Amino acid sequence: MNFLESIQMAGKTLLSNKLRSALTMLGIVIGNASVIAMIGIGEGGQKYVNKQLESLGPNVLFVLPGNRETQRISFEVPKTLVLQDAEAIASQVPTVVGVAPELNRRQVVVYRNRNTDVNIIGTTPSFLSVRDFETAKGRFFSEVDIKGSNQVVVLGGDLAEKLFGNNNAIGQQLRVGNTSFQVIGTLITKGSSVGADYDDAALIPITTSANRLVGKNSPYGIALDYLVAAARDSESVDAAEFQITNLLRLRHKINGEDDFTIRSQKDALQTVGQITSALTIMLAAIAGISLFVGGIGIMNIMLVSVTERTQEIGLRKAIGATEQDILLQFIIEAVIVSAAGGLVGTAVGISGILLVGALTPLEAALSPTAITMAVGVSGGIGLFFGVVPARRAAKLDPIVALRSA
């Protein structure tokens, strides 16, 4: 028999037992679909997070109080970064074009019979330019409001709709905790970004936040949760980080380890990339177990097939079929089952990725490498696990086979 005849005979044998062939393929289908879907969803998740980080701007630096060690072991935010530090960075660092300090607290906001628990953000007028926001209605608070600790508030788009519906919020009075505030503006809706949802937040002057809500909890001024510095351009980020570090070390009189941490978008992207890559590999490895189980299923079914087809094997060997012919046919059958299962599993996996992309914020990420590897591995599994039953069939003695049949 030539190779083509072996393929034709293997195909006819598999088609004569459609249900068994389909069930044999099932493990490979599930394995392939799982591997492709997990890798695709992992890459889609990575793209989504990267997109969220990129929305912060390529020239943004976050300065946080405390070094990485104190942030890791402490439940409270260290009070090592104050408003005067932000003002010094804005005025003394030439590569920085804007600084937006933030002082955040959760508070209940009440308007008439409506109330909601939101994040109250104390900040400065530079927030708009640094965080790339615009007012939808009204105005943002000014330096006059900062100096006077005025009780004015700017609402995120979602919060304004939640409290006022379609009514005009400008000029209305609402209560934050026990303090009354006048609404002077609302922000455009941008969506959440890396866990920070400014659409459902209220922004007030940072001095008002310190005097009315939080209190001055640092002997050196108003302690900040963090500040955001915008470098002149993406090429100036490294220089800005270096200059900010030197300035803060001088201001804080540091001789040893820093009492602050500076993080850039590049650092965040690198960290997220490492985490999502590790998770993707872990998920793919777990899904790959299904491929291994599917291979064992192929071997089991093929071993059963050898027992059932003992008479056929004996007749073929009695009329001149060699061990190589029998070996080749059974290996071909195993490879066809696994390859067909791989193709069906690939289609199912791609469909799953597209469905996730359509129903969730994650992007549909199809990895040609993952698809090629999954199909290749499934074919290799059929070849690997098909060798044992194929060798068993090829070694059958024709006389014994005919007698046992």
Disulfide bonds with the S-S distance in Angstrom:
none
